[in-house]
Amino acid sequence: MKMFIFAKRNTKEILRDPMNLIFGLGFPLVLLVLLSVINAAIPAEAENTMFQISNLAPGLAAFGSVFMALFAGMLLSKDRTSSFLMRLFTSPMGAADFIAGYSLPMLVLTVAQSAITFLAAGAFGLPINANILAGIAITTLVSLQFIGTGLFFGSFLNDKAVGGVCGALLTNVVGWLSGVFIPIDLIGGVFKKITNLLPYYHSVEAIKAALSGHFSDIFPHLAVVMGYTVLILALAIIVFHHNMNGENV
């Protein structure tokens, strides 16, 4: 119960900064419109599968969930550098409870963000059917890796450093290595091998399989993503536990 009360407090903290919230929810929509317009301008006889809505919608849903790393990391970092979190360390909550309390509001935001993205994509040709629910569910699972990343860095970096790592750096890494901005299969070679080793490309492919109804194709990609997710969340809990004990990381 204490964990849910803590999660409720974190939700209120996020809602106190509506500009970040609007940016996080709205930026994928801006990209959706711009890239769809670009795709429409490409001649029909040209190869224009890159920005087709069936590829674009899952890519932007995964890309949008990257902002959860920024939100989670900034919130934890600010709490850590204030007396608020120090007071909470005297409560019976453990490190895993704190990490869960920070994660839950981000998962709710991911559900809202992915639902908005997929419904908006319907205006550009994405089929609106029951597969949307599967897409939202997979996107929410995918977002856990980014939430864990934000909480990991937020456990030992200040808010400015978290903004740089989980903002500018992570969004660019995910954008280029997930296939959102460039077609991975078109480049191939070493670049594709690298993307296959990382979870970002697999995140997009899992969401794409869910939206297309190819559910058997979800699990090979999701297995890679969840492996990274378990690792980063475990690291976040370990580092947070060290902070609770007053140990340097």
Biotite code that builds the C-alpha atoms (Angstrom):
import biotite.structure as struc

atoms = struc.array([
    struc.Atom([0.000, 0.000, 0.000], chain_id="A", res_id=1, res_name="MET", atom_name="CA", element="C"),
    struc.Atom([2.868, 2.396, 0.809], chain_id="A", res_id=2, res_name="LYS", atom_name="CA", element="C"),
    struc.Atom([4.278, 1.756, -2.659], chain_id="A", res_id=3, res_name="MET", atom_name="CA", element="C"),
    struc.Atom([0.985, 2.774, -4.298], chain_id="A", res_id=4, res_name="PHE", atom_name="CA", element="C"),
    struc.Atom([0.786, 5.903, -2.142], chain_id="A", res_id=5, res_name="ILE", atom_name="CA", element="C"),
    struc.Atom([4.325, 6.743, -3.240], chain_id="A", res_id=6, res_name="PHE", atom_name="CA", element="C"),
    struc.Atom([3.343, 6.125, -6.885], chain_id="A", res_id=7, res_name="ALA", atom_name="CA", element="C"),
    struc.Atom([0.387, 8.488, -6.458], chain_id="A", res_id=8, res_name="LYS", atom_name="CA", element="C"),
    struc.Atom([2.715, 11.178, -5.150], chain_id="A", res_id=9, res_name="ARG", atom_name="CA", element="C"),
    struc.Atom([5.030, 10.692, -8.150], chain_id="A", res_id=10, res_name="ASN", atom_name="CA", element="C"),
    struc.Atom([2.080, 11.019, -10.514], chain_id="A", res_id=11, res_name="THR", atom_name="CA", element="C"),
    struc.Atom([1.231, 14.381, -8.959], chain_id="A", res_id=12, res_name="LYS", atom_name="CA", element="C"),
    struc.Atom([4.844, 15.507, -9.341], chain_id="A", res_id=13, res_name="GLU", atom_name="CA", element="C"),
    struc.Atom([4.786, 14.666, -13.052], chain_id="A", res_id=14, res_name="ILE", atom_name="CA", element="C"),
    struc.Atom([1.489, 16.475, -13.572], chain_id="A", res_id=15, res_name="LEU", atom_name="CA", element="C"),
    struc.Atom([2.908, 19.603, -11.933], chain_id="A", res_id=16, res_name="ARG", atom_name="CA", element="C"),
    struc.Atom([5.081, 20.160, -15.000], chain_id="A", res_id=17, res_name="ASP", atom_name="CA", element="C"),
    struc.Atom([2.510, 20.122, -17.827], chain_id="A", res_id=18, res_name="PRO", atom_name="CA", element="C"),
    struc.Atom([4.954, 21.359, -20.482], chain_id="A", res_id=19, res_name="MET", atom_name="CA", element="C"),
    struc.Atom([7.115, 18.246, -20.203], chain_id="A", res_id=20, res_name="ASN", atom_name="CA", element="C"),
    struc.Atom([3.984, 16.123, -20.167], chain_id="A", res_id=21, res_name="LEU", atom_name="CA", element="C"),
    struc.Atom([2.592, 17.823, -23.277], chain_id="A", res_id=22, res_name="ILE", atom_name="CA", element="C"),
    struc.Atom([5.952, 17.469, -25.025], chain_id="A", res_id=23, res_name="PHE", atom_name="CA", element="C"),
    struc.Atom([6.230, 13.785, -24.121], chain_id="A", res_id=24, res_name="GLY", atom_name="CA", element="C"),
    struc.Atom([2.718, 12.995, -25.315], chain_id="A", res_id=25, res_name="LEU", atom_name="CA", element="C"),
    struc.Atom([2.696, 15.344, -28.287], chain_id="A", res_id=26, res_name="GLY", atom_name="CA", element="C"),
    struc.Atom([6.139, 14.991, -29.851], chain_id="A", res_id=27, res_name="PHE", atom_name="CA", element="C"),
    struc.Atom([5.433, 11.541, -31.366], chain_id="A", res_id=28, res_name="PRO", atom_name="CA", element="C"),
    struc.Atom([2.300, 13.033, -32.949], chain_id="A", res_id=29, res_name="LEU", atom_name="CA", element="C"),
    struc.Atom([4.335, 15.833, -34.528], chain_id="A", res_id=30, res_name="VAL", atom_name="CA", element="C"),
    struc.Atom([6.752, 13.278, -35.980], chain_id="A", res_id=31, res_name="LEU", atom_name="CA", element="C"),
    struc.Atom([3.822, 11.168, -37.156], chain_id="A", res_id=32, res_name="LEU", atom_name="CA", element="C"),
    struc.Atom([2.358, 14.048, -39.138], chain_id="A", res_id=33, res_name="VAL", atom_name="CA", element="C"),
    struc.Atom([5.692, 15.239, -40.573], chain_id="A", res_id=34, res_name="LEU", atom_name="CA", element="C"),
    struc.Atom([6.923, 11.806, -41.651], chain_id="A", res_id=35, res_name="LEU", atom_name="CA", element="C"),
    struc.Atom([3.513, 10.874, -43.062], chain_id="A", res_id=36, res_name="SER", atom_name="CA", element="C"),
    struc.Atom([3.549, 14.051, -45.153], chain_id="A", res_id=37, res_name="VAL", atom_name="CA", element="C"),
    struc.Atom([7.048, 13.191, -46.377], chain_id="A", res_id=38, res_name="ILE", atom_name="CA", element="C"),
    struc.Atom([5.913, 9.680, -47.273], chain_id="A", res_id=39, res_name="ASN", atom_name="CA", element="C"),
    struc.Atom([2.916, 11.034, -49.180], chain_id="A", res_id=40, res_name="ALA", atom_name="CA", element="C"),
    struc.Atom([5.218, 13.294, -51.193], chain_id="A", res_id=41, res_name="ALA", atom_name="CA", element="C"),
    struc.Atom([7.389, 10.401, -52.383], chain_id="A", res_id=42, res_name="ILE", atom_name="CA", element="C"),
    struc.Atom([6.392, 9.274, -55.910], chain_id="A", res_id=43, res_name="PRO", atom_name="CA", element="C"),
    struc.Atom([4.335, 6.094, -55.954], chain_id="A", res_id=44, res_name="ALA", atom_name="CA", element="C"),
    struc.Atom([6.841, 4.321, -58.178], chain_id="A", res_id=45, res_name="GLU", atom_name="CA", element="C"),
    struc.Atom([9.666, 4.993, -55.707], chain_id="A", res_id=46, res_name="ALA", atom_name="CA", element="C"),
    struc.Atom([10.534, 2.755, -52.797], chain_id="A", res_id=47, res_name="GLU", atom_name="CA", element="C"),
    struc.Atom([8.672, 4.396, -49.951], chain_id="A", res_id=48, res_name="ASN", atom_name="CA", element="C"),
    struc.Atom([8.135, 1.645, -47.395], chain_id="A", res_id=49, res_name="THR", atom_name="CA", element="C"),
    struc.Atom([10.294, 3.457, -44.849], chain_id="A", res_id=50, res_name="MET", atom_name="CA", element="C"),
    struc.Atom([7.592, 5.843, -43.662], chain_id="A", res_id=51, res_name="PHE", atom_name="CA", element="C"),
    struc.Atom([4.555, 3.712, -44.395], chain_id="A", res_id=52, res_name="GLN", atom_name="CA", element="C"),
    struc.Atom([2.157, 3.859, -41.484], chain_id="A", res_id=53, res_name="ILE", atom_name="CA", element="C"),
    struc.Atom([2.543, 0.138, -40.696], chain_id="A", res_id=54, res_name="SER", atom_name="CA", element="C"),
    struc.Atom([6.243, 0.821, -39.999], chain_id="A", res_id=55, res_name="ASN", atom_name="CA", element="C"),
    struc.Atom([5.932, 4.370, -38.739], chain_id="A", res_id=56, res_name="LEU", atom_name="CA", element="C"),
    struc.Atom([3.295, 3.852, -36.024], chain_id="A", res_id=57, res_name="ALA", atom_name="CA", element="C"),
    struc.Atom([5.149, 1.110, -34.075], chain_id="A", res_id=58, res_name="PRO", atom_name="CA", element="C"),
    struc.Atom([8.442, 2.962, -34.479], chain_id="A", res_id=59, res_name="GLY", atom_name="CA", element="C"),
    struc.Atom([7.050, 6.176, -33.040], chain_id="A", res_id=60, res_name="LEU", atom_name="CA", element="C"),
    struc.Atom([5.293, 4.316, -30.221], chain_id="A", res_id=61, res_name="ALA", atom_name="CA", element="C"),
    struc.Atom([8.630, 2.806, -29.179], chain_id="A", res_id=62, res_name="ALA", atom_name="CA", element="C"),
    struc.Atom([10.414, 6.123, -29.682], chain_id="A", res_id=63, res_name="PHE", atom_name="CA", element="C"),
    struc.Atom([7.809, 7.957, -27.616], chain_id="A", res_id=64, res_name="GLY", atom_name="CA", element="C"),
    struc.Atom([8.333, 5.632, -24.667], chain_id="A", res_id=65, res_name="SER", atom_name="CA", element="C"),
    struc.Atom([11.972, 6.785, -24.522], chain_id="A", res_id=66, res_name="VAL", atom_name="CA", element="C"),
    struc.Atom([10.690, 9.954, -22.846], chain_id="A", res_id=67, res_name="PHE", atom_name="CA", element="C"),
    struc.Atom([9.699, 7.805, -19.860], chain_id="A", res_id=68, res_name="MET", atom_name="CA", element="C"),
    struc.Atom([13.420, 7.377, -19.164], chain_id="A", res_id=69, res_name="ALA", atom_name="CA", element="C"),
    struc.Atom([13.787, 11.146, -18.975], chain_id="A", res_id=70, res_name="LEU", atom_name="CA", element="C"),
    struc.Atom([10.727, 11.619, -16.761], chain_id="A", res_id=71, res_name="PHE", atom_name="CA", element="C"),
    struc.Atom([11.682, 8.803, -14.386], chain_id="A", res_id=72, res_name="ALA", atom_name="CA", element="C"),
    struc.Atom([15.357, 9.741, -14.194], chain_id="A", res_id=73, res_name="GLY", atom_name="CA", element="C"),
    struc.Atom([14.710, 13.436, -13.608], chain_id="A", res_id=74, res_name="MET", atom_name="CA", element="C"),
    struc.Atom([12.117, 12.763, -10.907], chain_id="A", res_id=75, res_name="LEU", atom_name="CA", element="C"),
    struc.Atom([14.350, 10.331, -9.019], chain_id="A", res_id=76, res_name="LEU", atom_name="CA", element="C"),
    struc.Atom([17.409, 12.553, -9.360], chain_id="A", res_id=77, res_name="SER", atom_name="CA", element="C"),
    struc.Atom([15.587, 15.597, -7.974], chain_id="A", res_id=78, res_name="LYS", atom_name="CA", element="C"),
    struc.Atom([14.183, 13.562, -5.092], chain_id="A", res_id=79, res_name="ASP", atom_name="CA", element="C"),
    struc.Atom([17.594, 12.099, -4.361], chain_id="A", res_id=80, res_name="ARG", atom_name="CA", element="C"),
    struc.Atom([19.256, 15.511, -4.083], chain_id="A", res_id=81, res_name="THR", atom_name="CA", element="C"),
    struc.Atom([16.579, 16.824, -1.739], chain_id="A", res_id=82, res_name="SER", atom_name="CA", element="C"),
    struc.Atom([15.696, 15.908, 1.798], chain_id="A", res_id=83, res_name="SER", atom_name="CA", element="C"),
    struc.Atom([12.443, 14.294, 0.644], chain_id="A", res_id=84, res_name="PHE", atom_name="CA", element="C"),
    struc.Atom([13.943, 10.953, -0.329], chain_id="A", res_id=85, res_name="LEU", atom_name="CA", element="C"),
    struc.Atom([16.198, 10.880, 2.720], chain_id="A", res_id=86, res_name="MET", atom_name="CA", element="C"),
    struc.Atom([13.132, 11.097, 4.936], chain_id="A", res_id=87, res_name="ARG", atom_name="CA", element="C"),
    struc.Atom([11.476, 8.260, 3.028], chain_id="A", res_id=88, res_name="LEU", atom_name="CA", element="C"),
    struc.Atom([14.497, 6.030, 3.601], chain_id="A", res_id=89, res_name="PHE", atom_name="CA", element="C"),
    struc.Atom([13.308, 5.708, 7.206], chain_id="A", res_id=90, res_name="THR", atom_name="CA", element="C"),
    struc.Atom([10.059, 4.076, 5.995], chain_id="A", res_id=91, res_name="SER", atom_name="CA", element="C"),
    struc.Atom([9.659, 0.281, 5.738], chain_id="A", res_id=92, res_name="PRO", atom_name="CA", element="C"),
    struc.Atom([9.843, 0.489, 1.932], chain_id="A", res_id=93, res_name="MET", atom_name="CA", element="C"),
    struc.Atom([12.695, -1.365, 0.270], chain_id="A", res_id=94, res_name="GLY", atom_name="CA", element="C"),
    struc.Atom([14.659, -0.418, -2.847], chain_id="A", res_id=95, res_name="ALA", atom_name="CA", element="C"),
    struc.Atom([12.379, -2.525, -5.070], chain_id="A", res_id=96, res_name="ALA", atom_name="CA", element="C"),
    struc.Atom([9.330, -0.726, -3.627], chain_id="A", res_id=97, res_name="ASP", atom_name="CA", element="C"),
    struc.Atom([10.830, 2.659, -4.457], chain_id="A", res_id=98, res_name="PHE", atom_name="CA", element="C"),
    struc.Atom([11.699, 1.603, -8.017], chain_id="A", res_id=99, res_name="ILE", atom_name="CA", element="C"),
    struc.Atom([8.177, 0.210, -8.494], chain_id="A", res_id=100, res_name="ALA", atom_name="CA", element="C"),
    struc.Atom([6.697, 3.426, -7.098], chain_id="A", res_id=101, res_name="GLY", atom_name="CA", element="C"),
    struc.Atom([8.609, 5.468, -9.667], chain_id="A", res_id=102, res_name="TYR", atom_name="CA", element="C"),
    struc.Atom([7.787, 3.026, -12.486], chain_id="A", res_id=103, res_name="SER", atom_name="CA", element="C"),
    struc.Atom([4.005, 2.744, -12.137], chain_id="A", res_id=104, res_name="LEU", atom_name="CA", element="C"),
    struc.Atom([3.157, 6.348, -13.153], chain_id="A", res_id=105, res_name="PRO", atom_name="CA", element="C"),
    struc.Atom([5.456, 5.990, -16.174], chain_id="A", res_id=106, res_name="MET", atom_name="CA", element="C"),
    struc.Atom([3.625, 2.861, -17.269], chain_id="A", res_id=107, res_name="LEU", atom_name="CA", element="C"),
    struc.Atom([0.296, 4.701, -17.063], chain_id="A", res_id=108, res_name="VAL", atom_name="CA", element="C"),
    struc.Atom([1.756, 7.520, -19.164], chain_id="A", res_id=109, res_name="LEU", atom_name="CA", element="C"),
    struc.Atom([3.006, 4.987, -21.707], chain_id="A", res_id=110, res_name="THR", atom_name="CA", element="C"),
    struc.Atom([-0.472, 3.520, -22.062], chain_id="A", res_id=111, res_name="VAL", atom_name="CA", element="C"),
    struc.Atom([-1.895, 6.994, -22.708], chain_id="A", res_id=112, res_name="ALA", atom_name="CA", element="C"),
    struc.Atom([0.911, 7.944, -25.075], chain_id="A", res_id=113, res_name="GLN", atom_name="CA", element="C"),
    struc.Atom([0.743, 4.773, -27.169], chain_id="A", res_id=114, res_name="SER", atom_name="CA", element="C"),
    struc.Atom([-3.059, 4.900, -27.350], chain_id="A", res_id=115, res_name="ALA", atom_name="CA", element="C"),
    struc.Atom([-2.923, 8.501, -28.598], chain_id="A", res_id=116, res_name="ILE", atom_name="CA", element="C"),
    struc.Atom([-0.219, 7.627, -31.134], chain_id="A", res_id=117, res_name="THR", atom_name="CA", element="C"),
    struc.Atom([-2.048, 4.605, -32.557], chain_id="A", res_id=118, res_name="PHE", atom_name="CA", element="C"),
    struc.Atom([-5.410, 6.357, -32.742], chain_id="A", res_id=119, res_name="LEU", atom_name="CA", element="C"),
    struc.Atom([-3.820, 9.329, -34.478], chain_id="A", res_id=120, res_name="ALA", atom_name="CA", element="C"),
    struc.Atom([-2.096, 6.923, -36.880], chain_id="A", res_id=121, res_name="ALA", atom_name="CA", element="C"),
    struc.Atom([-5.557, 5.702, -37.828], chain_id="A", res_id=122, res_name="GLY", atom_name="CA", element="C"),
    struc.Atom([-6.044, 8.990, -39.656], chain_id="A", res_id=123, res_name="ALA", atom_name="CA", element="C"),
    struc.Atom([-3.094, 8.039, -41.861], chain_id="A", res_id=124, res_name="PHE", atom_name="CA", element="C"),
    struc.Atom([-4.230, 4.503, -42.617], chain_id="A", res_id=125, res_name="GLY", atom_name="CA", element="C"),
    struc.Atom([-3.392, 2.359, -39.612], chain_id="A", res_id=126, res_name="LEU", atom_name="CA", element="C"),
    struc.Atom([-6.236, -0.170, -39.127], chain_id="A", res_id=127, res_name="PRO", atom_name="CA", element="C"),
    struc.Atom([-8.154, 0.565, -35.941], chain_id="A", res_id=128, res_name="ILE", atom_name="CA", element="C"),
    struc.Atom([-9.054, -2.859, -34.553], chain_id="A", res_id=129, res_name="ASN", atom_name="CA", element="C"),
    struc.Atom([-8.424, -5.091, -31.544], chain_id="A", res_id=130, res_name="ALA", atom_name="CA", element="C"),
    struc.Atom([-4.747, -5.333, -32.456], chain_id="A", res_id=131, res_name="ASN", atom_name="CA", element="C"),
    struc.Atom([-4.376, -1.786, -31.148], chain_id="A", res_id=132, res_name="ILE", atom_name="CA", element="C"),
    struc.Atom([-4.862, -3.158, -27.626], chain_id="A", res_id=133, res_name="LEU", atom_name="CA", element="C"),
    struc.Atom([-2.086, -5.694, -28.202], chain_id="A", res_id=134, res_name="ALA", atom_name="CA", element="C"),
    struc.Atom([0.113, -2.899, -29.542], chain_id="A", res_id=135, res_name="GLY", atom_name="CA", element="C"),
    struc.Atom([-0.498, -0.808, -26.419], chain_id="A", res_id=136, res_name="ILE", atom_name="CA", element="C"),
    struc.Atom([0.277, -3.781, -24.166], chain_id="A", res_id=137, res_name="ALA", atom_name="CA", element="C"),
    struc.Atom([3.569, -4.557, -25.943], chain_id="A", res_id=138, res_name="ILE", atom_name="CA", element="C"),
    struc.Atom([4.556, -0.880, -26.000], chain_id="A", res_id=139, res_name="THR", atom_name="CA", element="C"),
    struc.Atom([3.983, -0.728, -22.239], chain_id="A", res_id=140, res_name="THR", atom_name="CA", element="C"),
    struc.Atom([6.233, -3.747, -21.705], chain_id="A", res_id=141, res_name="LEU", atom_name="CA", element="C"),
    struc.Atom([8.833, -2.209, -24.013], chain_id="A", res_id=142, res_name="VAL", atom_name="CA", element="C"),
    struc.Atom([8.777, 1.038, -22.009], chain_id="A", res_id=143, res_name="SER", atom_name="CA", element="C"),
    struc.Atom([10.016, -0.807, -18.913], chain_id="A", res_id=144, res_name="LEU", atom_name="CA", element="C"),
    struc.Atom([13.539, -0.939, -20.372], chain_id="A", res_id=145, res_name="GLN", atom_name="CA", element="C"),
    struc.Atom([13.542, 2.854, -20.757], chain_id="A", res_id=146, res_name="PHE", atom_name="CA", element="C"),
    struc.Atom([12.003, 3.445, -17.329], chain_id="A", res_id=147, res_name="ILE", atom_name="CA", element="C"),
    struc.Atom([14.682, 1.209, -15.837], chain_id="A", res_id=148, res_name="GLY", atom_name="CA", element="C"),
    struc.Atom([17.377, 3.104, -17.743], chain_id="A", res_id=149, res_name="THR", atom_name="CA", element="C"),
    struc.Atom([16.115, 6.423, -16.392], chain_id="A", res_id=150, res_name="GLY", atom_name="CA", element="C"),
    struc.Atom([15.933, 5.108, -12.828], chain_id="A", res_id=151, res_name="LEU", atom_name="CA", element="C"),
    struc.Atom([19.420, 3.617, -13.099], chain_id="A", res_id=152, res_name="PHE", atom_name="CA", element="C"),
    struc.Atom([21.025, 6.900, -14.143], chain_id="A", res_id=153, res_name="PHE", atom_name="CA", element="C"),
    struc.Atom([18.784, 8.906, -11.835], chain_id="A", res_id=154, res_name="GLY", atom_name="CA", element="C"),
    struc.Atom([20.110, 6.865, -8.907], chain_id="A", res_id=155, res_name="SER", atom_name="CA", element="C"),
    struc.Atom([23.591, 8.392, -9.130], chain_id="A", res_id=156, res_name="PHE", atom_name="CA", element="C"),
    struc.Atom([23.543, 11.366, -11.567], chain_id="A", res_id=157, res_name="LEU", atom_name="CA", element="C"),
    struc.Atom([22.232, 14.877, -10.965], chain_id="A", res_id=158, res_name="ASN", atom_name="CA", element="C"),
    struc.Atom([19.199, 16.104, -12.901], chain_id="A", res_id=159, res_name="ASP", atom_name="CA", element="C"),
    struc.Atom([21.258, 17.997, -15.515], chain_id="A", res_id=160, res_name="LYS", atom_name="CA", element="C"),
    struc.Atom([23.344, 14.917, -16.288], chain_id="A", res_id=161, res_name="ALA", atom_name="CA", element="C"),
    struc.Atom([20.213, 12.766, -16.432], chain_id="A", res_id=162, res_name="VAL", atom_name="CA", element="C"),
    struc.Atom([18.714, 15.230, -18.903], chain_id="A", res_id=163, res_name="GLY", atom_name="CA", element="C"),
    struc.Atom([21.751, 14.850, -21.152], chain_id="A", res_id=164, res_name="GLY", atom_name="CA", element="C"),
    struc.Atom([22.009, 11.062, -20.961], chain_id="A", res_id=165, res_name="VAL", atom_name="CA", element="C"),
    struc.Atom([18.309, 10.146, -20.983], chain_id="A", res_id=166, res_name="CYS", atom_name="CA", element="C"),
    struc.Atom([17.258, 13.073, -23.141], chain_id="A", res_id=167, res_name="GLY", atom_name="CA", element="C"),
    struc.Atom([19.549, 14.008, -26.020], chain_id="A", res_id=168, res_name="ALA", atom_name="CA", element="C"),
    struc.Atom([21.785, 10.921, -25.994], chain_id="A", res_id=169, res_name="LEU", atom_name="CA", element="C"),
    struc.Atom([19.228, 8.153, -25.483], chain_id="A", res_id=170, res_name="LEU", atom_name="CA", element="C"),
    struc.Atom([16.656, 9.568, -27.906], chain_id="A", res_id=171, res_name="THR", atom_name="CA", element="C"),
    struc.Atom([19.277, 9.774, -30.656], chain_id="A", res_id=172, res_name="ASN", atom_name="CA", element="C"),
    struc.Atom([20.618, 6.282, -29.966], chain_id="A", res_id=173, res_name="VAL", atom_name="CA", element="C"),
    struc.Atom([17.134, 4.772, -30.002], chain_id="A", res_id=174, res_name="VAL", atom_name="CA", element="C"),
    struc.Atom([16.035, 6.801, -33.018], chain_id="A", res_id=175, res_name="GLY", atom_name="CA", element="C"),
    struc.Atom([18.930, 5.631, -35.174], chain_id="A", res_id=176, res_name="TRP", atom_name="CA", element="C"),
    struc.Atom([19.354, 2.075, -33.881], chain_id="A", res_id=177, res_name="LEU", atom_name="CA", element="C"),
    struc.Atom([15.670, 1.110, -33.774], chain_id="A", res_id=178, res_name="SER", atom_name="CA", element="C"),
    struc.Atom([14.890, 1.762, -37.433], chain_id="A", res_id=179, res_name="GLY", atom_name="CA", element="C"),
    struc.Atom([12.617, 4.740, -36.728], chain_id="A", res_id=180, res_name="VAL", atom_name="CA", element="C"),
    struc.Atom([14.716, 7.173, -38.758], chain_id="A", res_id=181, res_name="PHE", atom_name="CA", element="C"),
    struc.Atom([16.560, 4.815, -41.106], chain_id="A", res_id=182, res_name="ILE", atom_name="CA", element="C"),
    struc.Atom([15.626, 1.359, -42.491], chain_id="A", res_id=183, res_name="PRO", atom_name="CA", element="C"),
    struc.Atom([17.825, -1.223, -40.770], chain_id="A", res_id=184, res_name="ILE", atom_name="CA", element="C"),
    struc.Atom([17.355, -3.846, -43.505], chain_id="A", res_id=185, res_name="ASP", atom_name="CA", element="C"),
    struc.Atom([18.375, -1.365, -46.191], chain_id="A", res_id=186, res_name="LEU", atom_name="CA", element="C"),
    struc.Atom([21.720, -0.659, -44.524], chain_id="A", res_id=187, res_name="ILE", atom_name="CA", element="C"),
    struc.Atom([22.430, -4.230, -43.455], chain_id="A", res_id=188, res_name="GLY", atom_name="CA", element="C"),
    struc.Atom([25.961, -5.395, -42.745], chain_id="A", res_id=189, res_name="GLY", atom_name="CA", element="C"),
    struc.Atom([27.674, -4.667, -39.441], chain_id="A", res_id=190, res_name="VAL", atom_name="CA", element="C"),
    struc.Atom([25.140, -1.980, -38.596], chain_id="A", res_id=191, res_name="PHE", atom_name="CA", element="C"),
    struc.Atom([22.278, -4.476, -38.699], chain_id="A", res_id=192, res_name="LYS", atom_name="CA", element="C"),
    struc.Atom([24.251, -6.969, -36.615], chain_id="A", res_id=193, res_name="LYS", atom_name="CA", element="C"),
    struc.Atom([24.759, -4.313, -33.959], chain_id="A", res_id=194, res_name="ILE", atom_name="CA", element="C"),
    struc.Atom([21.074, -3.374, -33.912], chain_id="A", res_id=195, res_name="THR", atom_name="CA", element="C"),
    struc.Atom([20.147, -7.046, -33.528], chain_id="A", res_id=196, res_name="ASN", atom_name="CA", element="C"),
    struc.Atom([22.271, -7.236, -30.385], chain_id="A", res_id=197, res_name="LEU", atom_name="CA", element="C"),
    struc.Atom([20.486, -4.268, -28.799], chain_id="A", res_id=198, res_name="LEU", atom_name="CA", element="C"),
    struc.Atom([16.860, -4.104, -27.624], chain_id="A", res_id=199, res_name="PRO", atom_name="CA", element="C"),
    struc.Atom([15.717, -1.049, -29.597], chain_id="A", res_id=200, res_name="TYR", atom_name="CA", element="C"),
    struc.Atom([15.205, -2.677, -33.003], chain_id="A", res_id=201, res_name="TYR", atom_name="CA", element="C"),
    struc.Atom([13.499, -5.629, -31.336], chain_id="A", res_id=202, res_name="HIS", atom_name="CA", element="C"),
    struc.Atom([11.193, -3.233, -29.472], chain_id="A", res_id=203, res_name="SER", atom_name="CA", element="C"),
    struc.Atom([9.868, -1.811, -32.722], chain_id="A", res_id=204, res_name="VAL", atom_name="CA", element="C"),
    struc.Atom([9.552, -5.238, -34.323], chain_id="A", res_id=205, res_name="GLU", atom_name="CA", element="C"),
    struc.Atom([7.581, -6.602, -31.360], chain_id="A", res_id=206, res_name="ALA", atom_name="CA", element="C"),
    struc.Atom([5.130, -3.693, -31.504], chain_id="A", res_id=207, res_name="ILE", atom_name="CA", element="C"),
    struc.Atom([4.868, -4.038, -35.277], chain_id="A", res_id=208, res_name="LYS", atom_name="CA", element="C"),
    struc.Atom([4.035, -7.746, -34.953], chain_id="A", res_id=209, res_name="ALA", atom_name="CA", element="C"),
    struc.Atom([1.342, -6.952, -32.381], chain_id="A", res_id=210, res_name="ALA", atom_name="CA", element="C"),
    struc.Atom([-0.301, -4.300, -34.565], chain_id="A", res_id=211, res_name="LEU", atom_name="CA", element="C"),
    struc.Atom([-0.258, -6.580, -37.621], chain_id="A", res_id=212, res_name="SER", atom_name="CA", element="C"),
    struc.Atom([-1.747, -9.505, -35.697], chain_id="A", res_id=213, res_name="GLY", atom_name="CA", element="C"),
    struc.Atom([1.324, -11.722, -36.175], chain_id="A", res_id=214, res_name="HIS", atom_name="CA", element="C"),
    struc.Atom([1.418, -12.662, -32.518], chain_id="A", res_id=215, res_name="PHE", atom_name="CA", element="C"),
    struc.Atom([3.813, -15.587, -32.916], chain_id="A", res_id=216, res_name="SER", atom_name="CA", element="C"),
    struc.Atom([6.441, -13.104, -34.152], chain_id="A", res_id=217, res_name="ASP", atom_name="CA", element="C"),
    struc.Atom([6.223, -11.019, -30.986], chain_id="A", res_id=218, res_name="ILE", atom_name="CA", element="C"),
    struc.Atom([7.955, -13.332, -28.549], chain_id="A", res_id=219, res_name="PHE", atom_name="CA", element="C"),
    struc.Atom([11.421, -13.751, -30.145], chain_id="A", res_id=220, res_name="PRO", atom_name="CA", element="C"),
    struc.Atom([11.799, -9.951, -30.216], chain_id="A", res_id=221, res_name="HIS", atom_name="CA", element="C"),
    struc.Atom([10.134, -9.403, -26.836], chain_id="A", res_id=222, res_name="LEU", atom_name="CA", element="C"),
    struc.Atom([12.432, -11.977, -25.218], chain_id="A", res_id=223, res_name="ALA", atom_name="CA", element="C"),
    struc.Atom([15.469, -9.869, -26.152], chain_id="A", res_id=224, res_name="VAL", atom_name="CA", element="C"),
    struc.Atom([13.817, -6.699, -24.860], chain_id="A", res_id=225, res_name="VAL", atom_name="CA", element="C"),
    struc.Atom([12.761, -8.260, -21.560], chain_id="A", res_id=226, res_name="MET", atom_name="CA", element="C"),
    struc.Atom([16.240, -9.686, -21.005], chain_id="A", res_id=227, res_name="GLY", atom_name="CA", element="C"),
    struc.Atom([17.665, -6.154, -21.149], chain_id="A", res_id=228, res_name="TYR", atom_name="CA", element="C"),
    struc.Atom([14.746, -4.907, -19.038], chain_id="A", res_id=229, res_name="THR", atom_name="CA", element="C"),
    struc.Atom([15.397, -7.360, -16.195], chain_id="A", res_id=230, res_name="VAL", atom_name="CA", element="C"),
    struc.Atom([19.091, -6.431, -16.248], chain_id="A", res_id=231, res_name="LEU", atom_name="CA", element="C"),
    struc.Atom([18.609, -2.651, -16.148], chain_id="A", res_id=232, res_name="ILE", atom_name="CA", element="C"),
    struc.Atom([15.890, -2.817, -13.468], chain_id="A", res_id=233, res_name="LEU", atom_name="CA", element="C"),
    struc.Atom([18.102, -5.074, -11.344], chain_id="A", res_id=234, res_name="ALA", atom_name="CA", element="C"),
    struc.Atom([20.972, -2.588, -11.683], chain_id="A", res_id=235, res_name="LEU", atom_name="CA", element="C"),
    struc.Atom([18.645, 0.289, -10.751], chain_id="A", res_id=236, res_name="ALA", atom_name="CA", element="C"),
    struc.Atom([17.503, -1.554, -7.613], chain_id="A", res_id=237, res_name="ILE", atom_name="CA", element="C"),
    struc.Atom([21.099, -2.405, -6.628], chain_id="A", res_id=238, res_name="ILE", atom_name="CA", element="C"),
    struc.Atom([22.317, 1.178, -7.037], chain_id="A", res_id=239, res_name="VAL", atom_name="CA", element="C"),
    struc.Atom([19.270, 2.547, -5.219], chain_id="A", res_id=240, res_name="PHE", atom_name="CA", element="C"),
    struc.Atom([19.866, 0.068, -2.384], chain_id="A", res_id=241, res_name="HIS", atom_name="CA", element="C"),
    struc.Atom([23.434, 1.366, -2.060], chain_id="A", res_id=242, res_name="HIS", atom_name="CA", element="C"),
    struc.Atom([22.077, 4.909, -1.780], chain_id="A", res_id=243, res_name="ASN", atom_name="CA", element="C"),
    struc.Atom([19.650, 3.855, 0.932], chain_id="A", res_id=244, res_name="MET", atom_name="CA", element="C"),
    struc.Atom([22.563, 2.422, 2.918], chain_id="A", res_id=245, res_name="ASN", atom_name="CA", element="C"),
    struc.Atom([24.586, 5.591, 2.444], chain_id="A", res_id=246, res_name="GLY", atom_name="CA", element="C"),
    struc.Atom([27.186, 3.851, 0.267], chain_id="A", res_id=247, res_name="GLU", atom_name="CA", element="C"),
    struc.Atom([28.917, 5.480, -2.681], chain_id="A", res_id=248, res_name="ASN", atom_name="CA", element="C"),
    struc.Atom([28.253, 3.972, -6.099], chain_id="A", res_id=249, res_name="VAL", atom_name="CA", element="C"),
])
